[in-house]
Amino acid sequence: MINLLQRKYIRFAIAAVIYLLVVIWIGNYWLLAGLAVIFDLYVTEKVNWTFWKKRNGSNSAVIEWLDALIFAVIAVTLINIFLFQNYRIPTPSMEKSLLVGDHLFVSKIAYGPRMPNTPLAFPFTQHTMPLTKGKSWSNLIQWPYKRLKGFGTVKRNDPIVFNFPAGDTVVVENQATAYYEIVRSRARELQARYNYTSNEQRPVEDFMTMARRDVRENSTIIYRPVDRRDNYVKRCVGVPGDTIMIKSGILYVNGDINTASEGQQTTYFVKTNGTSINPRALERLDISRSDQMKISGSVYQFPLTTYNADAISKFTNVTNVTPVYESPGRFIPHIFPHKSAVKWNEDNFGPLWIPSEGSTVSIDTSNICFYERIIDVYEDNDLKIEGDDIFINGNLSDSYTFKMDYYWMMGDNRHNSADSRYWGFVPEDHIVGKPKFIWLSLNKEAKGFRKIRFGRMFMGIK
């Protein structure tokens, strides 16, 4: 028979081996001091680490429930940091690959889990307390970016969950719109007012400083660290070193057409002979009511996959199905890099090179707009542009070497997705994980048990 002391040492040995493996994985050997705590927990029992309950004797039901709750919170928090996390699709940006109401199992170990930047936070909140609406984390402890070893690396066309890069600065009164777009919109308003009342026509860039001051003086502004920014899910269509280009809605990567996912959709005009399309026919194609727009008695507008576009074109009362694209050369101000000299839009964009760690690019006033946020914000340099001169950390510079890898993300719902076309590159330290499968899917347009999309449950994500 194994006596009590031997059993204690066996349990300690098992716990110590697991803890050692975790320490090696994390790579912080100061954590080895925790072995003393584990030894006391299993062998010497000198300190009552669970001070809220009695070590010997019975505890009340309230204490037992509290003990179970504390254990569950700690366990789930560690699982969410190191292994996997739930993510719910809130918008249609990835339809029809992922639907609003899909709940995803997101693997953290697919690319390696990140150590949290702000480890002191209220459990199970991203950035906001549920009742008070205040911030849910503390800046008392801030850790630098560190990613642990994972099972793989980000591949082209992987679906990715990541922190919203432009979510570092937030207008509390209007959190649905990115702060930088609010500033740009205000600058456009100021420009339009000035140009209307003056004989001199000035570019929108002249009004950015005034707009920024306006927004800050009239709004509540907060800053969020990387791990406290909103989570987004998109498809990674460009990896470090790639060159991407969009022509008439078709994505090219390194000069080749990028293979579209089966769920990718774009906007179409559908014209009939004057009669209406049967709503049940659209329902059978999984075209939600919120996506159905009737422009006139014979013209509809739908976001459609190529399969659905082909199916609708065969309806007896449909006379024409045409994709809708912006014209080449038309400048859209909310499209990256938001410069009037770069006449890009969501359907005609690029070419644009995606930076990779250690690569060096020549910079001047013609291309600094593509990389200024990387240099200034993501890689924490002091960037100043004075006329034709570019200063980085006080030094006149004509080149820059990147410290991180970057990625290009796009939603499968091409005309209803706020993605990299609008706010640019995604740094590697913003990557959260890879969605593996849908564990629950709820249709908000249905009722009763029909709300549950049983056919999507435990479906793998491609």
Order of alpha helices (4+ residues) and beta strands (2+ residues): alpha-alpha-alpha-beta-beta-beta-beta-alpha-alpha-beta-beta-beta-beta-beta-beta-alpha-beta-beta-alpha-beta-beta-beta-alpha-beta-beta-beta-beta-beta-alpha-beta-beta-beta
